[in-house]
Amino acid sequence: MAALVAESESRLTDTPGIGAVTAARLLGRTGNPTRFPAARGEEGPAGDLQR
């Protein structure tokens, strides 16, 4: 699993407390994060959009 996360070029595992399993789950849920124009672009799909 760690190899797949590394292959995705994600930096999620640089965050304290996020290991390969959590990073893989996040990547599996959101897909390629570069599809969002900015960090705030993830709020809609995650259900966290505040109005």
C-alpha positions in Angstrom: 0.0 0.0 0.0 2.8 2.4 0.8 4.3 1.8 -2.6 1.0 2.8 -4.3 0.7 6.0 -2.2 4.3 6.8 -3.1 3.6 6.1 -6.8 0.7 8.6 -6.7 3.2 11.4 -5.7 1.0 12.4 -2.9 2.5 14.3 0.0 -0.2 13.2 2.5 2.2 11.0 4.4 4.3 14.1 5.1 1.4 15.2 7.5 2.0 14.0 11.1 -0.5 11.2 11.9 -1.2 10.2 8.3 0.4 6.9 7.3 0.1 4.8 4.2 -3.3 3.3 5.1 -5.0 6.7 5.8 -3.4 8.3 2.8 -4.6 5.4 0.6 -8.1 5.8 1.9 -8.1 9.5 1.3 -6.8 9.1 -2.2 -9.3 6.4 -2.9 -12.1 8.6 -1.7 -11.1 11.8 -3.5 -9.2 10.5 -6.5 -6.5 12.7 -8.0 -6.3 15.9 -5.9 -4.8 17.8 -8.8 -8.3 17.9 -10.4 -9.2 20.6 -7.9 -8.1 24.1 -8.9 -7.3 25.0 -5.2 -7.4 23.5 -1.8 -10.8 25.0 -1.2 -12.0 23.0 -4.3 -12.3 19.9 -2.2 -15.0 21.3 0.1 -17.9 20.5 -2.2 -17.2 16.8 -2.9 -16.3 16.3 0.8 -19.7 17.7 1.9 -18.0 20.5 3.9 -19.2 23.4 1.7 -20.2 26.3 4.0 -22.5 29.0 2.7 
